[in-house]
Amino acid sequence: MWMRRLVAVVFVVSLGYAGWRLYRHAGYLARPVIVTPAMNAHEVVSPGWRRRLAALLYRPKSAPKIVALTFDDGPYPVTTPLLLAQLRRLGVPATFFYIGRDAVQWPGIVERTARDGIEIGDHTYTHPELDRESPAAIQSEVLRGRNALWKIAPDPAERSLMRPPHGRYRAATLRAIGALGYSVVLWSDDTGDWRPLTPSSIEQHVVARATRPEILLMHNGRLPTIEALPTIVAAFRAAGYRFVTVRQMLRIVPLATINHPVRRPLRG
């Protein structure tokens, strides 16, 4: 008798654990890549069961092979020119999310970024953790960052696209940013290059974790990232991908498709 009860308890606990894991996985799938001002901030942060179920059941009609390379932070006096030179050699566009304070310190690099045709978005003025800031402080950071960049090298993305430092946000963060008319740009894949990685480990990650479409997160100021770029770009090209900026992607790919990318390795 006690054995049957034990089996029943184990079954119920296992079923509950499996359900909890599935619920968490559905929440991960429901996490958007881009949060527009029109989206419900509370639902983004705490998706309900309907949204989680929809994310689990979502089956895209197509999975466009389009990739936007994005780089956070900077500009920096040595590594940013090296990164720009590498992108120019490879002949691919990109979107840079610059920190306003650093842009003021190195305006010539920001001007060169614009001349190279790189899209420039807002990454705040001082790079704080916005999920710990008040709505007023959040908006001040975004606007100061925008104004600093706009004064040096005006770009429409500086007034429409921003990425919160470290990707940290709460519902209040999204509401404060959305009230300014900005879309919050996150990513479908994070290379993890903010850690001390080798070029080969970055390359292997991207090849194995690619999505369709893809917004790839990388960082300014990282030599291994610069060294990995030729292999990364070649892998995407060999797989038939087209390179675009974030704003270009938003114009040609439906938001639902961007926010529900399909994971497909570039090789294998």
Contacts in CASP RR format, 6 or more apart in sequence:
PFRMAT RR
TARGET T0000
AUTHOR 0000-0000-0000
METHOD contacts of the structure
MODEL  1
MWMRRLVAVVFVVSLGYAGWRLYRHAGYLARPVIVTPAMNAHEVVSPGWR
RRLAALLYRPKSAPKIVALTFDDGPYPVTTPLLLAQLRRLGVPATFFYIG
RDAVQWPGIVERTARDGIEIGDHTYTHPELDRESPAAIQSEVLRGRNALW
KIAPDPAERSLMRPPHGRYRAATLRAIGALGYSVVLWSDDTGDWRPLTPS
SIEQHVVARATRPEILLMHNGRLPTIEALPTIVAAFRAAGYRFVTVRQML
RIVPLATINHPVRRPLRG
22 56 0 8 1.000
23 49 0 8 1.000
23 52 0 8 1.000
25 56 0 8 1.000
26 47 0 8 1.000
26 52 0 8 1.000
26 53 0 8 1.000
26 55 0 8 1.000
26 56 0 8 1.000
27 47 0 8 1.000
27 51 0 8 1.000
27 52 0 8 1.000
27 55 0 8 1.000
29 52 0 8 1.000
29 55 0 8 1.000
29 56 0 8 1.000
29 58 0 8 1.000
29 260 0 8 1.000
30 47 0 8 1.000
30 51 0 8 1.000
30 52 0 8 1.000
30 54 0 8 1.000
30 55 0 8 1.000
31 44 0 8 1.000
31 47 0 8 1.000
31 186 0 8 1.000
32 39 0 8 1.000
32 44 0 8 1.000
32 186 0 8 1.000
32 259 0 8 1.000
33 185 0 8 1.000
33 186 0 8 1.000
33 187 0 8 1.000
33 188 0 8 1.000
33 215 0 8 1.000
33 258 0 8 1.000
33 259 0 8 1.000
33 261 0 8 1.000
34 183 0 8 1.000
34 184 0 8 1.000
34 185 0 8 1.000
34 186 0 8 1.000
34 215 0 8 1.000
34 246 0 8 1.000
34 250 0 8 1.000
34 255 0 8 1.000
34 258 0 8 1.000
34 259 0 8 1.000
35 41 0 8 1.000
35 44 0 8 1.000
35 174 0 8 1.000
35 183 0 8 1.000
35 184 0 8 1.000
35 186 0 8 1.000
36 183 0 8 1.000
36 255 0 8 1.000
37 178 0 8 1.000
37 179 0 8 1.000
37 181 0 8 1.000
37 182 0 8 1.000
37 183 0 8 1.000
39 174 0 8 1.000
41 171 0 8 1.000
41 172 0 8 1.000
41 173 0 8 1.000
41 174 0 8 1.000
41 175 0 8 1.000
42 171 0 8 1.000
43 51 0 8 1.000
44 171 0 8 1.000
44 174 0 8 1.000
45 169 0 8 1.000
45 170 0 8 1.000
45 171 0 8 1.000
45 174 0 8 1.000
46 171 0 8 1.000
47 55 0 8 1.000
55 260 0 8 1.000
58 260 0 8 1.000
60 257 0 8 1.000
60 260 0 8 1.000
60 262 0 8 1.000
62 257 0 8 1.000
63 212 0 8 1.000
63 213 0 8 1.000
63 257 0 8 1.000
63 261 0 8 1.000
63 262 0 8 1.000
63 264 0 8 1.000
64 212 0 8 1.000
64 213 0 8 1.000
64 253 0 8 1.000
64 257 0 8 1.000
65 212 0 8 1.000
65 213 0 8 1.000
65 239 0 8 1.000
65 240 0 8 1.000
65 241 0 8 1.000
65 242 0 8 1.000
66 212 0 8 1.000
66 213 0 8 1.000
66 214 0 8 1.000
66 241 0 8 1.000
66 242 0 8 1.000
66 243 0 8 1.000
66 244 0 8 1.000
66 249 0 8 1.000
66 252 0 8 1.000
66 253 0 8 1.000
67 210 0 8 1.000
67 213 0 8 1.000
67 214 0 8 1.000
67 215 0 8 1.000
67 216 0 8 1.000
67 236 0 8 1.000
67 241 0 8 1.000
67 242 0 8 1.000
67 243 0 8 1.000
67 244 0 8 1.000
68 94 0 8 1.000
68 95 0 8 1.000
68 213 0 8 1.000
68 214 0 8 1.000
68 215 0 8 1.000
68 216 0 8 1.000
68 243 0 8 1.000
68 244 0 8 1.000
68 245 0 8 1.000
68 246 0 8 1.000
68 248 0 8 1.000
68 249 0 8 1.000
69 87 0 8 1.000
69 92 0 8 1.000
69 93 0 8 1.000
69 94 0 8 1.000
69 95 0 8 1.000
69 216 0 8 1.000
69 218 0 8 1.000
69 243 0 8 1.000
70 94 0 8 1.000
70 95 0 8 1.000
70 96 0 8 1.000
70 97 0 8 1.000
70 163 0 8 1.000
70 185 0 8 1.000
70 187 0 8 1.000
70 215 0 8 1.000
70 216 0 8 1.000
70 217 0 8 1.000
70 218 0 8 1.000
70 246 0 8 1.000
71 83 0 8 1.000
71 94 0 8 1.000
71 95 0 8 1.000
71 96 0 8 1.000
71 97 0 8 1.000
71 218 0 8 1.000
71 219 0 8 1.000
71 220 0 8 1.000
71 225 0 8 1.000
72 97 0 8 1.000
72 123 0 8 1.000
72 163 0 8 1.000
72 165 0 8 1.000
72 217 0 8 1.000
72 218 0 8 1.000
72 219 0 8 1.000
72 220 0 8 1.000
73 97 0 8 1.000
73 98 0 8 1.000
73 99 0 8 1.000
73 102 0 8 1.000
73 123 0 8 1.000
73 127 0 8 1.000
73 219 0 8 1.000
73 220 0 8 1.000
73 221 0 8 1.000
74 80 0 8 1.000
74 96 0 8 1.000
74 98 0 8 1.000
74 99 0 8 1.000
74 102 0 8 1.000
74 103 0 8 1.000
74 106 0 8 1.000
74 220 0 8 1.000
74 221 0 8 1.000
75 96 0 8 1.000
75 98 0 8 1.000
75 102 0 8 1.000
75 103 0 8 1.000
75 106 0 8 1.000
75 109 0 8 1.000
75 110 0 8 1.000
75 113 0 8 1.000
75 220 0 8 1.000
76 102 0 8 1.000
76 106 0 8 1.000
76 109 0 8 1.000
76 220 0 8 1.000
76 221 0 8 1.000
77 106 0 8 1.000
77 109 0 8 1.000
79 220 0 8 1.000
79 221 0 8 1.000
79 222 0 8 1.000
79 223 0 8 1.000
79 226 0 8 1.000
80 106 0 8 1.000
80 109 0 8 1.000
80 113 0 8 1.000
80 220 0 8 1.000
80 221 0 8 1.000
81 109 0 8 1.000
81 112 0 8 1.000
82 223 0 8 1.000
82 226 0 8 1.000
83 220 0 8 1.000
83 221 0 8 1.000
83 225 0 8 1.000
83 226 0 8 1.000
84 109 0 8 1.000
84 112 0 8 1.000
84 113 0 8 1.000
84 116 0 8 1.000
84 118 0 8 1.000
86 226 0 8 1.000
86 229 0 8 1.000
86 230 0 8 1.000
87 93 0 8 1.000
87 94 0 8 1.000
87 116 0 8 1.000
87 118 0 8 1.000
87 229 0 8 1.000
88 116 0 8 1.000
90 229 0 8 1.000
90 230 0 8 1.000
90 233 0 8 1.000
92 233 0 8 1.000
92 243 0 8 1.000
93 117 0 8 1.000
93 118 0 8 1.000
93 119 0 8 1.000
93 243 0 8 1.000
93 244 0 8 1.000
93 245 0 8 1.000
93 248 0 8 1.000
94 118 0 8 1.000
94 119 0 8 1.000
94 245 0 8 1.000
95 118 0 8 1.000
95 119 0 8 1.000
95 120 0 8 1.000
95 121 0 8 1.000
95 157 0 8 1.000
95 161 0 8 1.000
95 185 0 8 1.000
95 245 0 8 1.000
95 246 0 8 1.000
95 247 0 8 1.000
96 113 0 8 1.000
96 118 0 8 1.000
96 119 0 8 1.000
96 120 0 8 1.000
96 121 0 8 1.000
96 220 0 8 1.000
97 120 0 8 1.000
97 121 0 8 1.000
97 122 0 8 1.000
97 123 0 8 1.000
97 161 0 8 1.000
97 162 0 8 1.000
97 163 0 8 1.000
97 185 0 8 1.000
98 110 0 8 1.000
98 113 0 8 1.000
98 120 0 8 1.000
98 121 0 8 1.000
98 122 0 8 1.000
98 123 0 8 1.000
98 149 0 8 1.000
98 220 0 8 1.000
99 123 0 8 1.000
99 124 0 8 1.000
99 125 0 8 1.000
99 126 0 8 1.000
99 127 0 8 1.000
99 145 0 8 1.000
100 123 0 8 1.000
100 124 0 8 1.000
100 125 0 8 1.000
100 126 0 8 1.000
100 144 0 8 1.000
100 145 0 8 1.000
100 148 0 8 1.000
100 149 0 8 1.000
101 125 0 8 1.000
101 126 0 8 1.000
101 127 0 8 1.000
101 145 0 8 1.000
101 148 0 8 1.000
103 110 0 8 1.000
103 145 0 8 1.000
103 148 0 8 1.000
103 149 0 8 1.000
103 152 0 8 1.000
104 148 0 8 1.000
104 152 0 8 1.000
107 152 0 8 1.000
108 152 0 8 1.000
110 120 0 8 1.000
110 149 0 8 1.000
110 152 0 8 1.000
110 153 0 8 1.000
111 152 0 8 1.000
111 153 0 8 1.000
113 120 0 8 1.000
113 153 0 8 1.000
114 120 0 8 1.000
114 153 0 8 1.000
114 155 0 8 1.000
119 155 0 8 1.000
119 157 0 8 1.000
119 245 0 8 1.000
119 246 0 8 1.000
119 247 0 8 1.000
120 149 0 8 1.000
120 153 0 8 1.000
120 155 0 8 1.000
120 157 0 8 1.000
120 158 0 8 1.000
121 149 0 8 1.000
121 155 0 8 1.000
121 157 0 8 1.000
121 158 0 8 1.000
121 161 0 8 1.000
121 162 0 8 1.000
121 163 0 8 1.000
122 142 0 8 1.000
122 145 0 8 1.000
122 146 0 8 1.000
122 149 0 8 1.000
122 157 0 8 1.000
122 158 0 8 1.000
122 159 0 8 1.000
122 161 0 8 1.000
122 162 0 8 1.000
122 163 0 8 1.000
122 182 0 8 1.000
123 145 0 8 1.000
123 162 0 8 1.000
123 163 0 8 1.000
123 165 0 8 1.000
124 130 0 8 1.000
124 141 0 8 1.000
124 142 0 8 1.000
124 144 0 8 1.000
124 145 0 8 1.000
124 162 0 8 1.000
124 164 0 8 1.000
124 165 0 8 1.000
125 140 0 8 1.000
125 141 0 8 1.000
125 144 0 8 1.000
125 145 0 8 1.000
125 148 0 8 1.000
126 141 0 8 1.000
127 165 0 8 1.000
128 137 0 8 1.000
128 141 0 8 1.000
128 165 0 8 1.000
129 165 0 8 1.000
129 166 0 8 1.000
129 168 0 8 1.000
130 138 0 8 1.000
130 141 0 8 1.000
130 164 0 8 1.000
130 165 0 8 1.000
130 168 0 8 1.000
130 169 0 8 1.000
130 173 0 8 1.000
130 177 0 8 1.000
131 164 0 8 1.000
131 168 0 8 1.000
131 169 0 8 1.000
131 170 0 8 1.000
131 173 0 8 1.000
133 141 0 8 1.000
133 173 0 8 1.000
135 172 0 8 1.000
135 175 0 8 1.000
135 176 0 8 1.000
136 176 0 8 1.000
138 172 0 8 1.000
138 173 0 8 1.000
138 176 0 8 1.000
138 177 0 8 1.000
139 176 0 8 1.000
139 177 0 8 1.000
139 179 0 8 1.000
139 180 0 8 1.000
142 162 0 8 1.000
142 177 0 8 1.000
142 180 0 8 1.000
142 182 0 8 1.000
143 180 0 8 1.000
146 158 0 8 1.000
146 159 0 8 1.000
146 162 0 8 1.000
149 155 0 8 1.000
149 158 0 8 1.000
150 158 0 8 1.000
150 159 0 8 1.000
156 247 0 8 1.000
157 245 0 8 1.000
157 246 0 8 1.000
157 247 0 8 1.000
159 182 0 8 1.000
160 181 0 8 1.000
160 182 0 8 1.000
160 183 0 8 1.000
160 247 0 8 1.000
161 182 0 8 1.000
161 183 0 8 1.000
161 185 0 8 1.000
161 246 0 8 1.000
161 247 0 8 1.000
162 177 0 8 1.000
162 182 0 8 1.000
162 183 0 8 1.000
162 184 0 8 1.000
162 185 0 8 1.000
163 184 0 8 1.000
163 185 0 8 1.000
163 186 0 8 1.000
164 173 0 8 1.000
164 177 0 8 1.000
164 184 0 8 1.000
167 186 0 8 1.000
169 177 0 8 1.000
169 184 0 8 1.000
174 184 0 8 1.000
177 184 0 8 1.000
178 184 0 8 1.000
183 250 0 8 1.000
185 215 0 8 1.000
185 246 0 8 1.000
186 215 0 8 1.000
187 215 0 8 1.000
187 216 0 8 1.000
187 217 0 8 1.000
188 211 0 8 1.000
188 213 0 8 1.000
188 214 0 8 1.000
188 215 0 8 1.000
188 216 0 8 1.000
188 258 0 8 1.000
188 261 0 8 1.000
189 206 0 8 1.000
189 209 0 8 1.000
189 210 0 8 1.000
189 211 0 8 1.000
189 214 0 8 1.000
189 215 0 8 1.000
189 216 0 8 1.000
189 217 0 8 1.000
190 217 0 8 1.000
191 197 0 8 1.000
191 202 0 8 1.000
191 205 0 8 1.000
191 206 0 8 1.000
191 216 0 8 1.000
191 217 0 8 1.000
191 218 0 8 1.000
191 225 0 8 1.000
192 202 0 8 1.000
192 205 0 8 1.000
192 217 0 8 1.000
193 202 0 8 1.000
193 218 0 8 1.000
193 219 0 8 1.000
193 222 0 8 1.000
193 224 0 8 1.000
193 225 0 8 1.000
193 228 0 8 1.000
194 219 0 8 1.000
194 222 0 8 1.000
197 224 0 8 1.000
198 224 0 8 1.000
199 224 0 8 1.000
199 225 0 8 1.000
199 227 0 8 1.000
199 228 0 8 1.000
199 231 0 8 1.000
200 228 0 8 1.000
202 224 0 8 1.000
202 225 0 8 1.000
202 228 0 8 1.000
202 232 0 8 1.000
203 228 0 8 1.000
203 231 0 8 1.000
203 232 0 8 1.000
203 235 0 8 1.000
206 216 0 8 1.000
206 228 0 8 1.000
206 232 0 8 1.000
206 235 0 8 1.000
206 266 0 8 1.000
207 232 0 8 1.000
207 235 0 8 1.000
207 265 0 8 1.000
207 266 0 8 1.000
207 267 0 8 1.000
208 265 0 8 1.000
208 266 0 8 1.000
209 263 0 8 1.000
209 265 0 8 1.000
210 235 0 8 1.000
210 236 0 8 1.000
210 239 0 8 1.000
210 263 0 8 1.000
210 264 0 8 1.000
210 265 0 8 1.000
210 266 0 8 1.000
211 261 0 8 1.000
211 262 0 8 1.000
211 263 0 8 1.000
211 264 0 8 1.000
212 261 0 8 1.000
212 262 0 8 1.000
212 264 0 8 1.000
213 249 0 8 1.000
213 253 0 8 1.000
213 257 0 8 1.000
213 258 0 8 1.000
213 261 0 8 1.000
214 236 0 8 1.000
214 241 0 8 1.000
214 261 0 8 1.000
215 246 0 8 1.000
215 249 0 8 1.000
215 258 0 8 1.000
218 225 0 8 1.000
219 225 0 8 1.000
233 243 0 8 1.000
235 266 0 8 1.000
235 267 0 8 1.000
236 243 0 8 1.000
236 266 0 8 1.000
238 266 0 8 1.000
238 267 0 8 1.000
239 266 0 8 1.000
239 267 0 8 1.000
244 252 0 8 1.000
249 258 0 8 1.000
250 258 0 8 1.000
END
